[in-house]
Amino acid sequence: MEALTPASPEDLPPLGELVADDPFWRYPAGDLAREGVGHLRIWMTATASPGYLAVVTETGDGASVTESAGRIWAVLARRFGPSLMLLEHHPAAESGEGMETLDLVRIGADETPHWSRVWPTSQENPRHAGLELWMAAQGHQIVGRPASEFGWCQDRDDQVNGWG
């Protein structure tokens, strides 16, 4: 996949309660004759207006999450409503770019998916700092890494900011 425009940190909600965790979730492929298997996790969002954030992690079994993104969103939106947000997660071994990636998938008016990069992003990008903060506060739950790997450590920053 070509270089993606970074997502806006304001588009990414804080996570609430985990309501679904299925490591072998079957989803329809774009052509309907096939299916794929991904790790699906869904959180309620901790925002004023209720919503859900779904993450589908590529497992390499069957159709790819990328080619199926539009169908995945449609299936999940029927169950969780149109306020559903979808993130596509590719572990390093599955990514064509050779690194782990997390992308926000938006469905356009023409019902086609459009992607923007959540993580990693270039340090030169003006959105980088906000996305790193979101990853430190929320994203570590998605990719299964400690918050300190995203350039933020609660103990250190709390002491610096007078909170510890």
The 8 nearest C-alpha neighbors of each residue, nearest first, counted from 0:
[[1, 2, 95, 96, 3, 94, 65, 114],
 [0, 2, 3, 96, 4, 95, 114, 115],
 [3, 1, 0, 4, 116, 115, 5, 96],
 [4, 2, 115, 116, 5, 1, 114, 0],
 [3, 5, 115, 116, 6, 2, 114, 120],
 [6, 4, 116, 115, 117, 3, 120, 7],
 [7, 5, 115, 116, 117, 8, 4, 103],
 [6, 8, 9, 10, 126, 5, 11, 130],
 [7, 9, 130, 10, 11, 129, 6, 133],
 [8, 10, 7, 11, 12, 129, 6, 130],
 [11, 9, 8, 7, 12, 6, 103, 84],
 [12, 10, 8, 9, 13, 7, 133, 6],
 [13, 11, 44, 14, 10, 46, 45, 9],
 [12, 14, 45, 44, 137, 15, 11, 46],
 [15, 13, 44, 45, 42, 12, 43, 137],
 [14, 16, 45, 44, 43, 42, 17, 13],
 [15, 17, 43, 42, 18, 14, 44, 45],
 [16, 18, 42, 41, 19, 43, 15, 40],
 [19, 17, 42, 41, 16, 43, 20, 40],
 [20, 18, 41, 40, 17, 21, 42, 39],
 [19, 21, 40, 39, 22, 41, 18, 38],
 [20, 22, 39, 24, 23, 38, 40, 19],
 [21, 23, 38, 24, 39, 20, 37, 40],
 [24, 22, 21, 38, 37, 36, 25, 39],
 [25, 23, 37, 36, 21, 38, 22, 39],
 [26, 24, 36, 35, 23, 34, 37, 27],
 [25, 27, 35, 34, 36, 71, 24, 28],
 [28, 26, 34, 31, 35, 70, 33, 29],
 [29, 27, 34, 67, 31, 33, 30, 62],
 [28, 30, 67, 31, 66, 70, 27, 69],
 [29, 31, 28, 32, 33, 27, 67, 34],
 [32, 30, 28, 33, 29, 27, 34, 70],
 [31, 33, 30, 34, 28, 27, 29, 62],
 [34, 32, 28, 31, 27, 30, 62, 35],
 [35, 33, 27, 28, 26, 62, 61, 25],
 [34, 36, 61, 62, 26, 25, 60, 28],
 [35, 37, 25, 60, 24, 23, 26, 61],
 [36, 38, 57, 58, 24, 56, 23, 55],
 [37, 39, 22, 56, 55, 23, 21, 24],
 [40, 38, 55, 21, 54, 20, 24, 37],
 [41, 39, 20, 19, 54, 53, 21, 55],
 [40, 42, 53, 19, 52, 18, 17, 54],
 [43, 41, 17, 52, 16, 18, 51, 15],
 [42, 44, 51, 15, 16, 50, 52, 14],
 [45, 43, 14, 15, 51, 50, 46, 13],
 [44, 46, 15, 13, 14, 43, 12, 47],
 [45, 47, 48, 44, 49, 12, 13, 50],
 [48, 46, 49, 45, 44, 50, 12, 13],
 [49, 47, 46, 50, 45, 44, 82, 51],
 [50, 48, 46, 47, 44, 51, 43, 45],
 [49, 51, 82, 44, 83, 43, 48, 52],
 [52, 50, 43, 83, 44, 42, 84, 53],
 [51, 53, 84, 42, 41, 83, 85, 43],
 [54, 52, 41, 85, 40, 84, 86, 51],
 [55, 53, 86, 40, 39, 87, 85, 41],
 [54, 56, 39, 87, 38, 37, 88, 57],
 [57, 55, 88, 38, 37, 89, 87, 58],
 [56, 58, 37, 89, 59, 64, 88, 55],
 [59, 57, 37, 60, 56, 36, 38, 93],
 [58, 60, 57, 61, 63, 93, 36, 62],
 [61, 59, 36, 58, 35, 62, 37, 63],
 [62, 60, 35, 34, 36, 59, 63, 33],
 [61, 63, 35, 34, 28, 64, 60, 33],
 [64, 62, 65, 66, 67, 35, 61, 59],
 [63, 65, 67, 66, 68, 57, 62, 87],
 [66, 64, 68, 63, 67, 87, 62, 69],
 [65, 67, 63, 64, 68, 29, 62, 28],
 [66, 68, 28, 29, 64, 65, 70, 69],
 [69, 67, 71, 65, 70, 64, 66, 72],
 [70, 68, 72, 71, 112, 67, 111, 73],
 [69, 71, 73, 72, 67, 68, 74, 29],
 [72, 70, 68, 74, 69, 73, 67, 75],
 [71, 73, 75, 69, 70, 74, 76, 68],
 [72, 74, 70, 76, 71, 75, 77, 69],
 [75, 73, 71, 77, 72, 76, 70, 78],
 [74, 76, 72, 78, 77, 73, 79, 71],
 [77, 75, 80, 79, 73, 81, 78, 74],
 [78, 76, 75, 74, 80, 79, 73, 81],
 [77, 79, 75, 76, 80, 74, 73, 81],
 [80, 78, 76, 77, 75, 83, 51, 81],
 [81, 79, 76, 82, 77, 78, 83, 75],
 [80, 82, 76, 83, 79, 77, 84, 50],
 [83, 81, 50, 80, 84, 51, 76, 79],
 [84, 82, 51, 81, 52, 50, 76, 80],
 [85, 83, 52, 53, 51, 82, 86, 104],
 [86, 84, 53, 104, 54, 52, 103, 83],
 [87, 85, 103, 54, 102, 104, 53, 88],
 [86, 88, 102, 55, 101, 54, 56, 103],
 [89, 87, 56, 101, 100, 55, 57, 86],
 [88, 90, 100, 57, 94, 99, 93, 56],
 [89, 91, 99, 93, 92, 94, 88, 100],
 [92, 90, 99, 98, 94, 93, 97, 89],
 [91, 93, 90, 94, 97, 98, 99, 89],
 [94, 92, 91, 90, 89, 95, 59, 57],
 [95, 93, 96, 91, 97, 89, 92, 98],
 [94, 96, 97, 93, 0, 98, 92, 91],
 [97, 95, 94, 98, 0, 99, 91, 100],
 [96, 98, 94, 95, 91, 92, 99, 93],
 [99, 97, 91, 96, 94, 100, 90, 92],
 [98, 100, 91, 90, 89, 94, 97, 101],
 [101, 99, 89, 118, 88, 119, 98, 102],
 [100, 102, 88, 118, 117, 87, 116, 89],
 [103, 101, 116, 117, 87, 86, 115, 114],
 [102, 104, 86, 115, 114, 85, 116, 117],
 [105, 103, 114, 85, 113, 86, 112, 102],
 [106, 104, 113, 112, 114, 107, 103, 85],
 [105, 107, 112, 110, 111, 113, 104, 108],
 [108, 106, 110, 109, 111, 112, 105, 113],
 [107, 109, 110, 106, 111, 112, 105, 113],
 [108, 110, 107, 111, 106, 112, 69, 113],
 [111, 109, 107, 108, 106, 112, 69, 73],
 [112, 110, 107, 106, 109, 69, 113, 108],
 [111, 113, 106, 69, 105, 104, 107, 68],
 [114, 112, 105, 104, 106, 111, 107, 115],
 [115, 113, 104, 103, 102, 105, 112, 116],
 [114, 116, 6, 4, 103, 5, 3, 102],
 [115, 117, 5, 102, 6, 3, 118, 4],
 [118, 116, 102, 6, 101, 5, 103, 119],
 [119, 117, 101, 120, 100, 116, 102, 130],
 [118, 120, 100, 117, 121, 116, 101, 99],
 [121, 119, 118, 127, 122, 5, 117, 116],
 [120, 122, 123, 124, 127, 119, 5, 126],
 [123, 121, 124, 127, 120, 128, 125, 126],
 [124, 122, 121, 125, 127, 120, 126, 128],
 [123, 125, 127, 126, 122, 121, 120, 5],
 [124, 126, 127, 123, 128, 122, 129, 121],
 [127, 125, 124, 129, 128, 130, 7, 5],
 [126, 128, 130, 124, 129, 125, 122, 120],
 [129, 127, 131, 130, 126, 132, 125, 122],
 [130, 128, 132, 131, 8, 127, 126, 133],
 [129, 131, 133, 127, 8, 132, 128, 134],
 [130, 132, 134, 128, 133, 129, 149, 127],
 [133, 131, 135, 129, 130, 134, 136, 128],
 [132, 134, 130, 136, 135, 131, 137, 129],
 [135, 133, 138, 131, 137, 132, 136, 139],
 [136, 134, 146, 132, 149, 133, 137, 138],
 [135, 137, 133, 134, 132, 138, 146, 139],
 [138, 136, 134, 133, 139, 135, 140, 14],
 [137, 139, 134, 141, 140, 135, 136, 133],
 [138, 140, 144, 141, 143, 142, 146, 137],
 [141, 139, 138, 143, 142, 137, 144, 145],
 [142, 140, 138, 139, 143, 54, 137, 144],
 [141, 143, 139, 144, 140, 138, 88, 90],
 [144, 142, 140, 139, 141, 145, 138, 146],
 [143, 145, 139, 142, 146, 148, 140, 141],
 [146, 144, 147, 139, 148, 143, 149, 135],
 [145, 147, 135, 148, 149, 139, 151, 152],
 [146, 148, 152, 151, 149, 145, 150, 135],
 [149, 147, 146, 150, 145, 144, 151, 135],
 [150, 148, 147, 135, 151, 146, 131, 134],
 [149, 151, 148, 147, 152, 131, 135, 146],
 [152, 150, 147, 149, 135, 146, 153, 148],
 [151, 153, 147, 155, 154, 156, 146, 150],
 [152, 154, 156, 155, 157, 151, 147, 146],
 [153, 155, 157, 156, 152, 158, 163, 159],
 [156, 154, 158, 152, 157, 153, 159, 151],
 [157, 155, 159, 153, 158, 154, 160, 152],
 [156, 158, 162, 163, 160, 154, 159, 155],
 [157, 159, 163, 161, 155, 156, 160, 162],
 [160, 158, 156, 157, 161, 155, 162, 163],
 [161, 159, 157, 158, 162, 156, 163, 155],
 [160, 162, 158, 159, 163, 157, 156, 155],
 [163, 161, 157, 160, 158, 159, 156, 154],
 [162, 158, 157, 161, 154, 160, 159, 155]]
